[in-house]
Amino acid sequence: MIPARSKTSSPGDTAAADAAFAARIASGEQAAMREAVEEFLPQVFATAKRMLRNEADAEEVAQETFLRIWNSVDTWTPKGARLRTWVVRIAINLCYDRMRRKSYGKSDPLETAPEMADDAPDAVARLAARDQSSLLEQAMNGLPERQRLALQLVHFDEMSNGEAAETMDVSVDALESLLARGRRGLKAALMGHKDELLGEEA
């Protein structure tokens, strides 16, 4: 018998928990799929909305993502990415497909050269913790797509750099380069609101 997921842990806590949870979904257990929706939907929807900048499209991508999970979770292996990483990667790929189909525009070329040290790595985290969603949303939307996605995964979805790099299928160095560029872009966009948003002296 496949063990049920503990109510005190997420399905991504360990490789064993991931494997057991995926097996429940693959077996057709509807309760497991409902748990998956509850567990992963907020991150899937937020990621899709950041990428597509359209709530209706993000909702459709979220629906497609869970349909893919239901139909192909048996292709996921615990020897590869974590289950959560695999789920978010599905959503990201669906967003890229939709962007191509609707001519949203090409994503910015990925710069893989290591970036210089970032002197304020927690600035975006402080922004995310404050109730300034409208200004932050506008600033995020002005960033190149890959920088926006990197910031979303690390600062809003609270992934580690390694997990975010794996989700985006890039090296950790490339991920850190995108983060540094994204933070600088946000800082420049929000400079006029520096006191309010960053809690720093002008």
C-alpha positions as protocol buffer text, in pm:
chain_id: "A"
residue {
  index: 1
  type: MET
  ca { x: 0 y: 0 z: 0 }
}
residue {
  index: 2
  type: ILE
  ca { x: 129 y: 346 z: -94 }
}
residue {
  index: 3
  type: PRO
  ca { x: 171 y: 562 z: 217 }
}
residue {
  index: 4
  type: ALA
  ca { x: -32 y: 880 z: 238 }
}
residue {
  index: 5
  type: ARG
  ca { x: 152 y: 1208 z: 258 }
}
residue {
  index: 6
  type: SER
  ca { x: 198 y: 1337 z: 609 }
}
residue {
  index: 7
  type: LYS
  ca { x: -11 y: 1641 z: 682 }
}
residue {
  index: 8
  type: THR
  ca { x: 286 y: 1801 z: 853 }
}
residue {
  index: 9
  type: SER
  ca { x: 519 y: 1775 z: 553 }
}
residue {
  index: 10
  type: SER
  ca { x: 511 y: 1876 z: 189 }
}
residue {
  index: 11
  type: PRO
  ca { x: 550 y: 1621 z: -92 }
}
residue {
  index: 12
  type: GLY
  ca { x: 887 y: 1773 z: -173 }
}
residue {
  index: 13
  type: ASP
  ca { x: 1044 y: 1734 z: 172 }
}
residue {
  index: 14
  type: THR
  ca { x: 1252 y: 1430 z: 74 }
}
residue {
  index: 15
  type: ALA
  ca { x: 1311 y: 1211 z: -229 }
}
residue {
  index: 16
  type: ALA
  ca { x: 1116 y: 932 z: -58 }
}
residue {
  index: 17
  type: ALA
  ca { x: 820 y: 1161 z: 11 }
}
residue {
  index: 18
  type: ASP
  ca { x: 832 y: 1285 z: -348 }
}
residue {
  index: 19
  type: ALA
  ca { x: 835 y: 930 z: -481 }
}
residue {
  index: 20
  type: ALA
  ca { x: 545 y: 818 z: -261 }
}
residue {
  index: 21
  type: PHE
  ca { x: 341 y: 1125 z: -350 }
}
residue {
  index: 22
  type: ALA
  ca { x: 406 y: 1085 z: -724 }
}
residue {
  index: 23
  type: ALA
  ca { x: 310 y: 718 z: -702 }
}
residue {
  index: 24
  type: ARG
  ca { x: -23 y: 809 z: -544 }
}
residue {
  index: 25
  type: ILE
  ca { x: -96 y: 1049 z: -830 }
}
residue {
  index: 26
  type: ALA
  ca { x: 16 y: 798 z: -1091 }
}
residue {
  index: 27
  type: SER
  ca { x: -214 y: 536 z: -940 }
}
residue {
  index: 28
  type: GLY
  ca { x: -510 y: 762 z: -1016 }
}
residue {
  index: 29
  type: GLU
  ca { x: -580 y: 867 z: -658 }
}
residue {
  index: 30
  type: GLN
  ca { x: -793 y: 1179 z: -687 }
}
residue {
  index: 31
  type: ALA
  ca { x: -722 y: 1283 z: -329 }
}
residue {
  index: 32
  type: ALA
  ca { x: -352 y: 1294 z: -412 }
}
residue {
  index: 33
  type: MET
  ca { x: -420 y: 1514 z: -712 }
}
residue {
  index: 34
  type: ARG
  ca { x: -622 y: 1749 z: -496 }
}
residue {
  index: 35
  type: GLU
  ca { x: -327 y: 1766 z: -256 }
}
residue {
  index: 36
  type: ALA
  ca { x: -98 y: 1842 z: -550 }
}
residue {
  index: 37
  type: VAL
  ca { x: -320 y: 2129 z: -658 }
}
residue {
  index: 38
  type: GLU
  ca { x: -327 y: 2268 z: -304 }
}
residue {
  index: 39
  type: GLU
  ca { x: 49 y: 2230 z: -267 }
}
residue {
  index: 40
  type: PHE
  ca { x: 172 y: 2355 z: -604 }
}
residue {
  index: 41
  type: LEU
  ca { x: -98 y: 2582 z: -749 }
}
residue {
  index: 42
  type: PRO
  ca { x: 11 y: 2907 z: -577 }
}
residue {
  index: 43
  type: GLN
  ca { x: 365 y: 2876 z: -710 }
}
residue {
  index: 44
  type: VAL
  ca { x: 258 y: 2756 z: -1056 }
}
residue {
  index: 45
  type: PHE
  ca { x: 9 y: 3040 z: -1096 }
}
residue {
  index: 46
  type: ALA
  ca { x: 247 y: 3308 z: -964 }
}
residue {
  index: 47
  type: THR
  ca { x: 525 y: 3190 z: -1195 }
}
residue {
  index: 48
  type: ALA
  ca { x: 296 y: 3183 z: -1498 }
}
residue {
  index: 49
  type: LYS
  ca { x: 154 y: 3526 z: -1419 }
}
residue {
  index: 50
  type: ARG
  ca { x: 503 y: 3675 z: -1382 }
}
residue {
  index: 51
  type: MET
  ca { x: 606 y: 3527 z: -1717 }
}
residue {
  index: 52
  type: LEU
  ca { x: 291 y: 3599 z: -1917 }
}
residue {
  index: 53
  type: ARG
  ca { x: 176 y: 3915 z: -1737 }
}
residue {
  index: 54
  type: ASN
  ca { x: -183 y: 3810 z: -1796 }
}
residue {
  index: 55
  type: GLU
  ca { x: -402 y: 3650 z: -1532 }
}
residue {
  index: 56
  type: ALA
  ca { x: -630 y: 3465 z: -1774 }
}
residue {
  index: 57
  type: ASP
  ca { x: -335 y: 3311 z: -1957 }
}
residue {
  index: 58
  type: ALA
  ca { x: -175 y: 3220 z: -1624 }
}
residue {
  index: 59
  type: GLU
  ca { x: -494 y: 3040 z: -1517 }
}
residue {
  index: 60
  type: GLU
  ca { x: -495 y: 2842 z: -1842 }
}
residue {
  index: 61
  type: VAL
  ca { x: -130 y: 2748 z: -1798 }
}
residue {
  index: 62
  type: ALA
  ca { x: -202 y: 2635 z: -1442 }
}
residue {
  index: 63
  type: GLN
  ca { x: -483 y: 2411 z: -1567 }
}
residue {
  index: 64
  type: GLU
  ca { x: -260 y: 2269 z: -1841 }
}
residue {
  index: 65
  type: THR
  ca { x: 17 y: 2210 z: -1588 }
}
residue {
  index: 66
  type: PHE
  ca { x: -199 y: 1994 z: -1363 }
}
residue {
  index: 67
  type: LEU
  ca { x: -338 y: 1806 z: -1660 }
}
residue {
  index: 68
  type: ARG
  ca { x: 21 y: 1727 z: -1760 }
}
residue {
  index: 69
  type: ILE
  ca { x: 99 y: 1616 z: -1405 }
}
residue {
  index: 70
  type: TRP
  ca { x: -204 y: 1387 z: -1399 }
}
residue {
  index: 71
  type: ASN
  ca { x: -115 y: 1232 z: -1735 }
}
residue {
  index: 72
  type: SER
  ca { x: 263 y: 1207 z: -1707 }
}
residue {
  index: 73
  type: VAL
  ca { x: 372 y: 1201 z: -1343 }
}
residue {
  index: 74
  type: ASP
  ca { x: 491 y: 844 z: -1403 }
}
residue {
  index: 75
  type: THR
  ca { x: 769 y: 989 z: -1621 }
}
residue {
  index: 76
  type: TRP
  ca { x: 915 y: 1181 z: -1325 }
}
residue {
  index: 77
  type: THR
  ca { x: 1198 y: 1008 z: -1143 }
}
residue {
  index: 78
  type: PRO
  ca { x: 1328 y: 1083 z: -791 }
}
residue {
  index: 79
  type: LYS
  ca { x: 1681 y: 1047 z: -929 }
}
residue {
  index: 80
  type: GLY
  ca { x: 1636 y: 1373 z: -1119 }
}
residue {
  index: 81
  type: ALA
  ca { x: 1479 y: 1699 z: -1012 }
}
residue {
  index: 82
  type: ARG
  ca { x: 1259 y: 1730 z: -703 }
}
residue {
  index: 83
  type: LEU
  ca { x: 890 y: 1685 z: -773 }
}
residue {
  index: 84
  type: ARG
  ca { x: 821 y: 2054 z: -706 }
}
residue {
  index: 85
  type: THR
  ca { x: 1099 y: 2154 z: -945 }
}
residue {
  index: 86
  type: TRP
  ca { x: 958 y: 1923 z: -1213 }
}
residue {
  index: 87
  type: VAL
  ca { x: 610 y: 2072 z: -1170 }
}
residue {
  index: 88
  type: VAL
  ca { x: 731 y: 2433 z: -1197 }
}
residue {
  index: 89
  type: ARG
  ca { x: 945 y: 2343 z: -1498 }
}
residue {
  index: 90
  type: ILE
  ca { x: 633 y: 2209 z: -1672 }
}
residue {
  index: 91
  type: ALA
  ca { x: 460 y: 2541 z: -1608 }
}
residue {
  index: 92
  type: ILE
  ca { x: 760 y: 2738 z: -1736 }
}
residue {
  index: 93
  type: ASN
  ca { x: 777 y: 2532 z: -2056 }
}
residue {
  index: 94
  type: LEU
  ca { x: 404 y: 2581 z: -2112 }
}
residue {
  index: 95
  type: CYS
  ca { x: 453 y: 2955 z: -2068 }
}
residue {
  index: 96
  type: TYR
  ca { x: 732 y: 2955 z: -2326 }
}
residue {
  index: 97
  type: ASP
  ca { x: 505 y: 2765 z: -2567 }
}
residue {
  index: 98
  type: ARG
  ca { x: 226 y: 3015 z: -2514 }
}
residue {
  index: 99
  type: MET
  ca { x: 462 y: 3309 z: -2556 }
}
residue {
  index: 100
  type: ARG
  ca { x: 581 y: 3170 z: -2888 }
}
residue {
  index: 101
  type: ARG
  ca { x: 229 y: 3100 z: -3010 }
}
residue {
  index: 102
  type: LYS
  ca { x: 98 y: 3442 z: -2914 }
}
residue {
  index: 103
  type: SER
  ca { x: 411 y: 3627 z: -3022 }
}
residue {
  index: 104
  type: TYR
  ca { x: 482 y: 3774 z: -2680 }
}
residue {
  index: 105
  type: GLY
  ca { x: 835 y: 3825 z: -2801 }
}
residue {
  index: 106
  type: LYS
  ca { x: 1159 y: 3639 z: -2759 }
}
residue {
  index: 107
  type: SER
  ca { x: 1317 y: 3602 z: -2420 }
}
residue {
  index: 108
  type: ASP
  ca { x: 1641 y: 3784 z: -2358 }
}
residue {
  index: 109
  type: PRO
  ca { x: 1958 y: 3588 z: -2437 }
}
residue {
  index: 110
  type: LEU
  ca { x: 2093 y: 3410 z: -2133 }
}
residue {
  index: 111
  type: GLU
  ca { x: 2419 y: 3554 z: -2013 }
}
residue {
  index: 112
  type: THR
  ca { x: 2627 y: 3278 z: -1863 }
}
residue {
  index: 113
  type: ALA
  ca { x: 2931 y: 3475 z: -1750 }
}
residue {
  index: 114
  type: PRO
  ca { x: 2965 y: 3496 z: -1371 }
}
residue {
  index: 115
  type: GLU
  ca { x: 2843 y: 3826 z: -1228 }
}
residue {
  index: 116
  type: MET
  ca { x: 3029 y: 4052 z: -990 }
}
residue {
  index: 117
  type: ALA
  ca { x: 2930 y: 4020 z: -626 }
}
residue {
  index: 118
  type: ASP
  ca { x: 2590 y: 4168 z: -542 }
}
residue {
  index: 119
  type: ASP
  ca { x: 2625 y: 4410 z: -253 }
}
residue {
  index: 120
  type: ALA
  ca { x: 2256 y: 4392 z: -153 }
}
residue {
  index: 121
  type: PRO
  ca { x: 2134 y: 4034 z: -202 }
}
residue {
  index: 122
  type: ASP
  ca { x: 1835 y: 4068 z: 30 }
}
residue {
  index: 123
  type: ALA
  ca { x: 1693 y: 4389 z: -118 }
}
residue {
  index: 124
  type: VAL
  ca { x: 1432 y: 4207 z: -326 }
}
residue {
  index: 125
  type: ALA
  ca { x: 1336 y: 3993 z: -29 }
}
residue {
  index: 126
  type: ARG
  ca { x: 1261 y: 4310 z: 168 }
}
residue {
  index: 127
  type: LEU
  ca { x: 1056 y: 4439 z: -123 }
}
residue {
  index: 128
  type: ALA
  ca { x: 858 y: 4117 z: -142 }
}
residue {
  index: 129
  type: ALA
  ca { x: 780 y: 4137 z: 230 }
}
residue {
  index: 130
  type: ARG
  ca { x: 629 y: 4484 z: 202 }
}
residue {
  index: 131
  type: ASP
  ca { x: 279 y: 4574 z: 87 }
}
residue {
  index: 132
  type: GLN
  ca { x: 388 y: 4759 z: -226 }
}
residue {
  index: 133
  type: SER
  ca { x: 269 y: 4503 z: -479 }
}
residue {
  index: 134
  type: SER
  ca { x: 160 y: 4750 z: -748 }
}
residue {
  index: 135
  type: LEU
  ca { x: 492 y: 4933 z: -769 }
}
residue {
  index: 136
  type: LEU
  ca { x: 687 y: 4611 z: -746 }
}
residue {
  index: 137
  type: GLU
  ca { x: 472 y: 4446 z: -1012 }
}
residue {
  index: 138
  type: GLN
  ca { x: 537 y: 4733 z: -1252 }
}
residue {
  index: 139
  type: ALA
  ca { x: 910 y: 4720 z: -1186 }
}
residue {
  index: 140
  type: MET
  ca { x: 922 y: 4341 z: -1227 }
}
residue {
  index: 141
  type: ASN
  ca { x: 729 y: 4363 z: -1555 }
}
residue {
  index: 142
  type: GLY
  ca { x: 993 y: 4597 z: -1691 }
}
residue {
  index: 143
  type: LEU
  ca { x: 1270 y: 4340 z: -1649 }
}
residue {
  index: 144
  type: PRO
  ca { x: 1386 y: 4096 z: -1917 }
}
residue {
  index: 145
  type: GLU
  ca { x: 1190 y: 3773 z: -1891 }
}
residue {
  index: 146
  type: ARG
  ca { x: 1469 y: 3547 z: -1759 }
}
residue {
  index: 147
  type: GLN
  ca { x: 1572 y: 3798 z: -1493 }
}
residue {
  index: 148
  type: ARG
  ca { x: 1209 y: 3829 z: -1385 }
}
residue {
  index: 149
  type: LEU
  ca { x: 1173 y: 3452 z: -1364 }
}
residue {
  index: 150
  type: ALA
  ca { x: 1494 y: 3411 z: -1164 }
}
residue {
  index: 151
  type: LEU
  ca { x: 1377 y: 3671 z: -910 }
}
residue {
  index: 152
  type: GLN
  ca { x: 1035 y: 3508 z: -893 }
}
residue {
  index: 153
  type: LEU
  ca { x: 1176 y: 3165 z: -813 }
}
residue {
  index: 154
  type: VAL
  ca { x: 1434 y: 3277 z: -556 }
}
residue {
  index: 155
  type: HIS
  ca { x: 1274 y: 3573 z: -380 }
}
residue {
  index: 156
  type: PHE
  ca { x: 903 y: 3508 z: -413 }
}
residue {
  index: 157
  type: ASP
  ca { x: 886 y: 3127 z: -434 }
}
residue {
  index: 158
  type: GLU
  ca { x: 1178 y: 3099 z: -188 }
}
residue {
  index: 159
  type: MET
  ca { x: 1370 y: 2840 z: -387 }
}
residue {
  index: 160
  type: SER
  ca { x: 1740 y: 2798 z: -322 }
}
residue {
  index: 161
  type: ASN
  ca { x: 1973 y: 2912 z: -600 }
}
residue {
  index: 162
  type: GLY
  ca { x: 2039 y: 2549 z: -684 }
}
residue {
  index: 163
  type: GLU
  ca { x: 1669 y: 2465 z: -710 }
}
residue {
  index: 164
  type: ALA
  ca { x: 1596 y: 2773 z: -920 }
}
residue {
  index: 165
  type: ALA
  ca { x: 1887 y: 2697 z: -1153 }
}
residue {
  index: 166
  type: GLU
  ca { x: 1761 y: 2342 z: -1194 }
}
residue {
  index: 167
  type: THR
  ca { x: 1409 y: 2466 z: -1263 }
}
residue {
  index: 168
  type: MET
  ca { x: 1534 y: 2706 z: -1530 }
}
residue {
  index: 169
  type: ASP
  ca { x: 1777 y: 2445 z: -1663 }
}
residue {
  index: 170
  type: VAL
  ca { x: 2079 y: 2673 z: -1625 }
}
residue {
  index: 171
  type: SER
  ca { x: 2398 y: 2667 z: -1421 }
}
residue {
  index: 172
  type: VAL
  ca { x: 2408 y: 2821 z: -1074 }
}
residue {
  index: 173
  type: ASP
  ca { x: 2656 y: 3081 z: -1204 }
}
residue {
  index: 174
  type: ALA
  ca { x: 2412 y: 3178 z: -1480 }
}
residue {
  index: 175
  type: LEU
  ca { x: 2125 y: 3195 z: -1229 }
}
residue {
  index: 176
  type: GLU
  ca { x: 2326 y: 3421 z: -998 }
}
residue {
  index: 177
  type: SER
  ca { x: 2414 y: 3644 z: -1293 }
}
residue {
  index: 178
  type: LEU
  ca { x: 2045 y: 3680 z: -1379 }
}
residue {
  index: 179
  type: LEU
  ca { x: 1961 y: 3754 z: -1015 }
}
residue {
  index: 180
  type: ALA
  ca { x: 2224 y: 4025 z: -989 }
}
residue {
  index: 181
  type: ARG
  ca { x: 2111 y: 4191 z: -1311 }
}
residue {
  index: 182
  type: GLY
  ca { x: 1749 y: 4166 z: -1206 }
}
residue {
  index: 183
  type: ARG
  ca { x: 1818 y: 4322 z: -866 }
}
residue {
  index: 184
  type: ARG
  ca { x: 2002 y: 4610 z: -1029 }
}
residue {
  index: 185
  type: GLY
  ca { x: 1714 y: 4657 z: -1272 }
}
residue {
  index: 186
  type: LEU
  ca { x: 1463 y: 4668 z: -988 }
}
residue {
  index: 187
  type: LYS
  ca { x: 1675 y: 4910 z: -791 }
}
residue {
  index: 188
  type: ALA
  ca { x: 1698 y: 5144 z: -1088 }
}
residue {
  index: 189
  type: ALA
  ca { x: 1324 y: 5121 z: -1156 }
}
residue {
  index: 190
  type: LEU
  ca { x: 1233 y: 5187 z: -793 }
}
residue {
  index: 191
  type: MET
  ca { x: 1494 y: 5451 z: -718 }
}
residue {
  index: 192
  type: GLY
  ca { x: 1229 y: 5719 z: -684 }
}
residue {
  index: 193
  type: HIS
  ca { x: 1062 y: 5512 z: -411 }
}
residue {
  index: 194
  type: LYS
  ca { x: 1383 y: 5414 z: -233 }
}
residue {
  index: 195
  type: ASP
  ca { x: 1289 y: 5540 z: 113 }
}
residue {
  index: 196
  type: GLU
  ca { x: 946 y: 5379 z: 101 }
}
residue {
  index: 197
  type: LEU
  ca { x: 1038 y: 5043 z: -47 }
}
residue {
  index: 198
  type: LEU
  ca { x: 1387 y: 4965 z: 70 }
}
residue {
  index: 199
  type: GLY
  ca { x: 1381 y: 5135 z: 406 }
}
residue {
  index: 200
  type: GLU
  ca { x: 1712 y: 5299 z: 324 }
}
residue {
  index: 201
  type: GLU
  ca { x: 1820 y: 5659 z: 351 }
}
residue {
  index: 202
  type: ALA
  ca { x: 1829 y: 5851 z: 26 }
}
